[in-house]
Amino acid sequence: MTPLHIGDRFHTPRSTAADTGGSGGESTLPLPSLTLSDWRFRELLMSLSRVAVQGYDRDRRVIYWNGASQALYGYSEQEALGKRLEQLLIPEAMVDAVIDAHQAWVHRGVEIPAEELELKHRSGASVPVFSHHVMLGRETDNPLMFCIDIDLAGERKARRDLDYMTRFDRLTGLPNRHAFEIELTRTLAECRRHDDSLLILFVDLDHFNEINDTHGYDCGDKVIRQAANRLQAFRRSDDLLCRFGTDEFVLALPQVDMATDAIQVAERLLESLSRPMHVDGRELRIHASIGISTFPDNGSEVQELVGNADAAKTRAKLTGRNTYQFFSPEAHAAMVRQHTIAERLQRLLDQDGGGELGLVYQPQVAAASGHIDSLEALLRWTTRDGEAISPVEFIPVAERSELIKRLENWVLHKVCEQQRQWRAEGSRQVRVDVNVSGRHAVMPGMFEAFASCVASYGLGPREIGIELTENVLIEAGQDVLDSLRRLYDQGYKIAIDDFGTGFSSMSYLKVLPITALKIDRTFVAECTQDPRDRAIMEASIFLGHRLGLEVVAEGVETDEQQALLQEMRCDLLQGFYYHRPMDADLAARLLRAGGSGLPSAGAKSH
């Protein structure tokens, strides 16, 4: 018995007449003598219970077949022993190459390299393996080849899963941003080749965070899936769709008519997404903002086209949401300007104004006495190179970028500091009114924080007042009105600014917690020439007085306007006729001089 014949685990296969040219009787093939390294390899084989190992003689007939091989290929040991390698595991297309490789190793010493192979299961199914080959006794008459096969099915699945994860969104099954950009690059190349157009639609669900916050993230996921399904319904075979971000999708539509198809698609998308969604027994309504860019008009590369559609989407959100906007270079330049302003404003607030933000004060003069009754604090921004950025430009940017709270809190603190300083200097004390924007006014706890800040400087209602636009008050919730009423009860002056330009209503005026009306300058400007503006002025003053409110006219610039407003018994006048906005030092000198609001040539020249 040869040393290889151990425990019936290694077997000498039976030869058939066809195999040997003999009569079909059994014959015993000579087995090689094993070297020390061969014995060590045999011991290793015996320990590899979970690795598929097969042994083959010089004719590639099975002499060893472990349990892991049975599990991997489906043949039992009894079925496999004596069968040729190519009869069991090798796909037909590989048979000749396998035989040639084996013979080259046996006769010329050309080793078979370790590699990934697709072998064959008993059922005919493909079996992916990493196969390593070892030859024992190659110099003998009966060299033995052992194949050590590692199952790659799990690894292949892991690769497929990883590939899917890197190319597709798990929640919706749509291509992700990276995969979309790769496909869009190919599509753009086709469009260039055939001189075709292409449409990009950037879709952003409006107020999606509110769904997560109100109903939970599981509900939000279901909304995203429903939105994705609705967008899928608009895809043609050549169109591309991806989930670009949390609540963002991008559609790419080649070969469309820019003037007609873009509008139709955008309107249909908005209509589809706005239909009620039924999630966990709830009926939810969600809208979207869509930005549109076109190839080749709005760009030639993927990043440029998608970026421009994103910019147009942002414009759609700024114009009220649930709408669409086409990209335009002019609008994009304006958006870049707004973004720059927001960034600069953020830095200035981090630097306590940075030497660029400052306050000026414009007196409000009692029409009857000509004395300064109060001041309005006005925010100004002058850059270091002398550029004056108008509040009409930067205040809306601050509101949209959520900087308005910081900005107006900064103003309030500066006004309170100035009032405290004037008091210490012995200046005549007058109230300073600060403006509060609509976005800031509706923030929870805003008016409580306002009163707390004023009190922290040792000040109160006699020193600080508030101006709000009428639309803010009319649209405010009950919590905001209740907070404002507490300030009203404490004696704070609360004025409606720009009165007459919003949704004015007598029914609102009688219930709002206000003390004054400020008539908008547009009515003052023409009141001496236009009978209709004069009528509005008279009606506003009469209405205010009948409701027990103080009436202020702003934008007073001429003798005629001043005389007419005095005749109408307007309480306070504000404008260049008396004083331009001035810095704190000039305001202090004016107050120390007695606070006269008498006009001067310098004030009236403008």
Beta strands, then each sheet from edge to edge (+ up, - down):
strand 1: 52-56
strand 2: 62-65
strand 3: 115-120
strand 4: 126-136
strand 5: 144-151
strand 6: 198-205
strand 7: 240-245
strand 8: 248-254
strand 9: 277-279
strand 10: 282-284
strand 11: 288-295
strand 12: 324-326
strand 13: 357-366
strand 14: 372-382
strand 15: 388-389
strand 16: 431-435
strand 17: 464-469
strand 18: 494-499
strand 19: 516-519
strand 20: 550-554
strand 21: 572-574
sheet 1: 2+ 1- 5+ 4- 3+
sheet 2: 7+ 8- 6+ 11- 12-
sheet 3: 9+ 10-
sheet 4: 15+ 14- 13+ 21- 20- 19- 18- 17- 16-
end
